[in-house]
């Protein structure tokens, strides 16, 4: 009775508070990016940057009270939030991390500047640089600019490559083969020699024996694209083909109508067309989004269409018909694509929400100037809505050239980047050392927290990726047009860091997938998976299965990165070992074919991910 009485009094108090907030002052000013209106109750504060928000930052210094809800810069707490903050209302205990904000640790040396990366096997990371004078040497005596990084030993194997991989793109075929496409001009110096790579296609068949090498044949039309593509985006389609989009015809600081390649093509090229006769398809969107349209972001959708974002513009597009299905509203706040580079991600999918696809875009820069301020605002759009609109939020810190990665538990980690300037050599300043963590399930205004900072500046040409063990690989940063190890503000960076998220340091024993995993699964296949939760004495098992594809990473663009929860149910329990029937994604629209990793989480603590092909 006492508890019921307490909750009744709390609800009554909250009702009074809510009623007290209903009226908005008649003379309220308009918040800049809220369609000429004052901010609404759930995002009540008109921030320093003109966005409505509910975070401590939005309601703090610089908040414009006159354009805020009821004329006050006060955060909104829903009834549920206030009840959860009441004593004794937090539910069952959660595992306690010894590193509540995680930790960075230097673990190795990349050998070559880490401008692009791809996880090609569970223990091998492909690191791709442009042709430049890295200190490590090939047997020929010339500098290497590609390497295979061993995630177990933290050693590297240097690789030969014929064409210049500078600012290329990449994607995976259904059999696990990785394709690298595009690049830059031929170069020759005392330290290195490379052929031009603007139109190149390169193939990497992964191996564990240290014998695999790049396969390329730039003289064969079947091994080249239809035109020059520098800063090209590649996305794996549900068909297993690679969608190749955009880029510029030459190396440059910012795209223009004269240098733009506003076309798309498919790899592999159609079998019924001679490679030399294959023509690309024109896309007006890649003109409309000039000049900040390099490395556009592309995601496949549940209906088989794709979502494309560049600059501040986005649309839904049908590849088979070469047809625009729907234009989305522009994202407020400023440009978000190269060279005013923001961070973009498809939020983890959930079958309980019918796999609704939500896109999150954060950061960017206000202008292409050395002293331009990075953007702090974020936009989130639910493409399943009848009339999709951008919901605005704010990061704890402005960020340009950041990476956004989905962690094993479905939260989003923003790291790397800087607070002033724009992407390009010597144009970024004020590094952001502190990661920001975004919880997609939290209420608007309460989604961001900050974790332990690194002490290494990682700006232009930095990379990050979730590893199978649940930690994060972090490398790269080269603000210089060539390798510079001293006498510059930010020397070329070769140190590799590993970041340990809090979920890997808890008082709960780490679970393990103990049953044998097949090399390949099919869509909608029901798989028997036995896990060992290790200990049930302190925490009742709470198990979730997640599947993800890591993609190809470069320039804050995580091509084809995606993650989804899996449907599962218990079929047998024996001690700490529990057997589940786990259902693979229903079709390729939800998770395109190729290499994937499956994590099992117990109370938020992940197992080591297991690798398989999904086809």
N, C-alpha and C positions, 0 to 999 in steps of 0.2 A: 504493500500500500504506500509505503514511504517513497518508493521509486516512482510509482505512478503519479503520486502527488507532486513530486519534484519535477517530472517531465511535463505535467500539466501546467505548473507554474512557469516553467521555461518557455513552453509554447505560447502561453498567454502573453508573456513579456515580449517575445519575438513578434507576436501579432501587433502589439502596441507600437513597437519600433518600426515595423514595416508600414503601418498606417501613417506613422509620423513622417515617412519618407515619400509618400505618394505624390504630394503636390510639388511641382517644379516651379521655381520662381518665374513669373511671367516675363520678366525682362532678361532671362538667361541669354548669354552670348552663344554663338555657334562654335563648336570644337572643329578645328580646321578640316579633319578628314572624317567628319560624321554627317555629310550631306546637309550642311547648313543647320544642324540641330545641336542642342546641348546633349551631353552624354546621358544614356539611359541608366536605370537603377543598377543593373547587373554589372555594367562596366562604367562606374560613375565618375571617374576622374579624367579630366582633359589634360594629358601629360604635356611635358615640356615640348615634345615633338608634334603635338597636335593630334594624337590618337587617344581614343577612349580606352581606358584600361582599369584593372582592379588590383594591380600589383602594388607593392610598397613603393616601387620606383615611380609608377604613374601617379600615385597619390602623394608623392613626396615633393622634393625641391623642384620648383618650376611648374607645378600643377596650376592650371588656370581655374580658380574657383568659380569665376563668373560663367564659365562654359561647362562646369561640372554639374552633376545631378544635385538638385536642390541647393546649388550655389556653394557646395562644400567639397573639399578634397578629403573625403572619408571613404575607406574601403567598405565594400558590401560583403556581408557574411550571410549566406543562406541559412534557413532554419536547420538544415541537415548539418552544415558546418558548425554552427554554434552548439548543437546537441553533441556532435562528436568531440567538441572541445570541453564538454562538461566532464567533471570527474567521474571515472568509472565507466565511460561510454566509448572506450576505444576498442572494444572487441577483444579477441584473443591475442596473446603475446606474439610478437614477431621476432625472428632471429636478430641477434644484436651483433653488428659488425665491429671488429676491433679497429678498422680503418673506416670510420663513418663518412669520410670524404674521399676515400680511395687514395692511391699513391702512384706517382711516376717513378720509374727506375730505368737508368740507361743500361741496356743489355748487349749492345753490339754496334757494329759499324757497317753502313750500307755499301761502302766502297765507291759507288756511283751516286750522284745526287738523285734522291728519290722523287722524281717529278710525276711518275705514274706507278701504280702498283696493281697487281692482280694475284689473288690467292689461287694458285693453280693445282695444288694438292693440299691435304690437311697440314703438311709440314713444310711446304715450299711457297715462298712469296717471290713473284717475279717483280723486279725493280727496273724501271725503264727511265732513262735520262735522255736528254738531247745529246748530240755529238759535241763533246767538249773535253777539255784536258783534265779529266779526273786523275788523281795520283796513282790509282791502280792500273797496271799494264797487262795487256794481252801478250801471248808468246811472241807476237810480231814486234813488240816494243811500243806499239801505239796505245793510247789511252782507251780503256773500256768505258762504255756508257750504258751497258745492260748487265744485269747480274741476277742470279738466282740466290735468294737468301734462305738459309736453313733455319726454321723457327725453333728447332731443338738445340742445335749446336751454336746458333748465332754466327755461323760462318757463311761466306759467300763463294759462289762459283761464277767466274767471269764468262760472259757470253759474247760471241761474235754476232754482229748484225750488219747487213750490207747497206741499208738505207737509213736516213736520218729520222729518228722517232720523235723529234721535237714537237710537242703539243699535238699528239696523236690521240686516237680514241680506241676503244676496245670492247669486245663482247664475247660471250661463250656460245658455242653451238651445242645442240642437245647431247652430243657424245662427250662433252667436256673439253673439246678443243677450244683454245682461246685465239681469237683473231684480233690483231692490232692493225689499225688502218690510219692512213694519213701521216702527216709529218711535215717536214720543212725541206729547205733547199740543200743542194749538195755543198759540202764544205771540205776544205783541205788545208791542213796546217802541219807543222812539224810533229804535233802531238797526236793527230788523228786524221783519218780520211773517211768520208762517207758519201754515198750517192744520194741524190734527191729522194725525198720520201713523200712528197705532196699527194701522190696518187697510189702509194704503195699499199698492198695487203700482205700481212705477215702471219704465219700460222705457228702456233705453239701446241704441240701434243704433249701433255704433262707426263712426267715419269718420276720415279723415286730412285733410280739408279745413277743419276748424275750424267746421263748420256744424251738427254734430249737437247736439241738445238733449234734455233729459228729456221723455219722453212720459208723461202721467198724466191720469187722469180720475176723481177720487175720488167723483163723484156716480154713477158707473156700477157696479152690482154686479159686473160682470165684471172690474173694476179694483180690487176690494177683497177682502180675506181674510174668512174666516167669523167672525172675532172679533179683539179686540185682541191684538197680539203685540209686546211689548217684549222685546228680547234673544231674538230668534227665530233658529233655525238653518235654513239652506236647503242642500240637497244635490242635485246632479244624479244622477238614477237612470239605470240602463242603458237604460231606455226613452226617455230624453231629457226626461222630465218632471222637475219640481222637487218634492222632498219637503220640506214645510214643517212644522217641529216646534217645539212648546212656546212658551215666552215667558210673560210676565205680563200682566195686564190693565191695569196702570198703572205709572208710574215709581216705583221704590222702591229701597231699599238691599239687601234680600234677599227672596226669594220666600216665599210662605206658601200654605197651603191655600186661603185666601180670595181670593188674587190670582192663583193659578196658572191657566194655560191648558194642561191636560193632554191636548191633542189634536194631531192631525196632519191635514194636507190636501195636496192635489196641485194644482200649477199647471203648465199651464193646466187649468182646471176641465173635467170631462168634457163632451164635446159633446152627450151625450144628456140632460143635466140643465140646466134653466134656472139661470143663475148665482145668482139670488136663492134658489133652492131647494136649492142644494148645502150639504151638512152635513159638518162635520168628524168625524173618527174619534177615539174616546176611547183613551187609552193609560195603563194603570195604572202603568207604569214611571215616568211623569212625576209621579206622586204619591209613589211609593216613594222617589224620589231627592230629595225635598224636604229642606231648604230650598235647598241649594246645587245647583240644577239649571238655571240659566239659561245660554244658549248651549251646549246639549249637543253632543257631538261625534258625527258620523255618517259612516260609510264604507260604500260598496257592496262586496260580497263576490263571489268567483268563482262561487258557486252562485246568484247573483241575490238573495240576502237582503242585509240591511244590519246593520252593527254599530252600536250606540248606547251611548255612555258619558256618565254624568252623576254628579257628586259622587264616589262611590267605586264606583258600581254600573255594570254593563254587561250587555248581552244581544245575542243575534242575533234578528232580527225579519224576518218575511215581510210585505212591504207588500201584496201582492195578496190575501193571506188575512187581513190584520190580525191576525196571530198571532205569539206569542212562540215561537221555535224552541228557544232555550236560554238560560238565565241563566248568566252567568259568575261566578266567585268575586269577592267585593269586593276592590278594590285596597287593600292595607294602607297605613297611614301617615298618613291624614288626608284631608280633602276636596280635590278637584282642580278644581272648577267654580265659576263666579262665585257669590259675590264672593271665594271663596278660590281664585282662578284659577291653575291650572297650565297647562302646555304639552302639547299632544297632537299626534301625527302618525302617519300610516300610513307605515311604513318602505318605501323603494323596493322594487318587486316585481322578481322575477328568474325568467325562464322556466326556468332550470336548476333552480330549486327549486319548479317547478310553480306559480309565482305565489303561494306561501304568503303570506297576509296577516298581518303582525305589527304590532301597535299599541304605540307607546311613549308613556307618560304620565310627565311629570316635574314636580316642584315643586308649588306650591300654598301653603296657609297653614294653621297649626294651629288658628286660631280667628278669629272676627270681632271682633278687638280691635286697638287702635292699636299695641300693643307685641307682638302675636303674631309668632312667628318663622315665616319662610317654610320650606317643606319642602325638603329636600335629596335626598330619595329619588326613584327612578324605578321604574316597573313596565313590563315588556315581556311581551306575551302573544302566542303564536303560535296563531292561530285554526284552523290546519290540524291541530293536535295532536288526538288522540283525546279527551284530557281537558285542555283548555287551563288553564294556571296562570300566575300572574304571577311572573316572574323579577325579583328586586329588584336594584337597582344604586344608585349615588349620583353626583350631579353634583359637580363641584369646589366649587361654592358653592350655598347655598340660593337659591332663586329663585321669586318670585311675579310673576305677570303677564308672563311671558316669552313670546317668539315662537319657534316651532320651524319652520325651513324646510329643505327638501331642497335641497342645493346641486347644481350640475351634475354632480358626480362621485358623487352618491349619499350623501355624508356629511350629517349633520344639524347645523345651526347653531342654537344657543340664544343669543338675545340679548335685550336690553331687560329690564325688570323691576326688582324691588327685593327686599330681604331681610327687611323687617318690615312689619306691617300687613295690609291687605286691599284689594281693589279698590273704588274709590269716591273721591269727591272729598275730598282732604286726608287720606286714610287710609293712604297708602303712604310709606315712608321707607327710607333706606339704599339708594340706587340700586345696581344691579349694572352696572358699566361694561364688564366683560370677557366676551366671548363664550366659550361652551363648545362644543366640537366633538365630536360623537358619531360613532364609526365602527361601524356595525351589524355589520360583518364581523369586528371584533376580538374577542378572548376577553373574557369577562365579567371585570370589574375593571380592564380596560385599554382601555376604549372612549372615555374622555374625555380631551381635551387642552384647553388654553386658548390663545386668540389675543390679538392686540393690542387693548387697550381703547379705547373711545371716551372723550371727555371731556364728553359731553352726557348728562344724566340723562334717561332715557326710561322712564317708568313707566305710569301709568294713561292709556289712550287712545294707546298707541304702536303702530306697525305696522312690518312688514318684509316684503320679498318678493324672491325671486330674479328677476333681469332676464334678458332674452334674451342679453345679452352675457356672462353668467356672474357678474356682480357682484351686489351686494345693495342694494336701495333701503331706506333706513331713515328714518322720519319720525315726527312726532307726539310727544305727551306733554302732557297737560293735567290736572294734579291739582286744578284749580280748577273750581268750578261755573259760572263765567263766565270770559271772557277776562281774564287778569291778567298784565300785562307787568312789574310791579315790586312791591316790598313784600310778596312772598310767598316762601316757601322755594323753590318750583319754579314759575317763571313759565310761561305758555303758550308752547309751543315750536313755532316755525315753520321752523327750519333743517332742510333735507333733507341727509342724508348718503348717500354711496355707499361701500360697503365692498368693497375689492378682496381676494378670497381669495388665498392663496398660489399656487394653480394658474394665476393670471393674471400671475405675475411670474417665471416659470422661464426657464432657459437654452435651452428648446426652443421653436422658432418655433410660433406658434399655428396650428393646422390650420384648414382652411376647407372648407365644403361648397360645391363649385363648380358642381354640376349644378343645373338649374332644378327648383324644387320646386313641385308643383301646389298649387292652392288647397284641394283636398279629397282625402282618401284614405278608403278603406273598410277595414273590419276584415279581417285576414288577407291584405290585398293585399301582393304582393311588388313592391317599388319599387327601381329601379336608382338608386343614389346614388353620385356620384363625389366623392371628397374629395381635397384636396391636403394632405399631411402636411408639406410645405415642405422638410424636411431629414431624411435618414436616416443622416447621417455619424456621429452620436454615439449615437443611440438607435434601435433597431429599432422599426418601427411596431407599436403595440399598440392596436388600435382597438375602441372600444365605442360603441354608439348608445344614447341615452337619450331617452325621450319623457315629457313632463310637462304637467300642467295646473296653473296657478297659483292658481285659485280666487278667493275673496272673503275679505278679511282684516279682522277687527276683534276687539278685546278678547281677544287671544291665540288666537283661533279662526280657523283657516285652512280655510274651508268648501270642500270638494271638492278640496283640494290632494292630488295624487298623482303618482307617478313610477314608471316601469318601464324596465328594460333591454329592448332589442329584439333579436330573433334576426337575425344577419347572417352573410354569407359572401362571401369575395373572388371576383369573377368576372373581373377584369382588372387588370393593373398596368402602368403606363407611367411610368417615372421616379418622381417623388414623388406622382404621381396614382394613386389606387387606386379601382376601382369595386367597390361592394358590392351584393349583393342583400339589401335590408333588408325584413323582414317586419313589417307593422303588427300591433298586439295582436290576438289571435285573436277577441275578442268584446267587447261593451260592458260585460260584467261586470268585465273586467279594467281597462278604461279607458272610462268613460262618454263619450258623444258630446259634441262641442263644440270650442272652440279649444284647440290644443295647440302645444307647442314641442318640436322635436327637436334635441338636441345630439349632436355626434360628439366623442369624446374620444380623443386620442392620448397614451398614457402618462400619463393623468390630466389632460391639458391640454385644455380644451373649446374647440370652435369657437363662434362666435356661433350661437345657436339659430335655427332656421327655423320659421316659423309656418304652420299649416294647420288646416283643420277635419277632424275625424275623425268619420265617421258610418257 
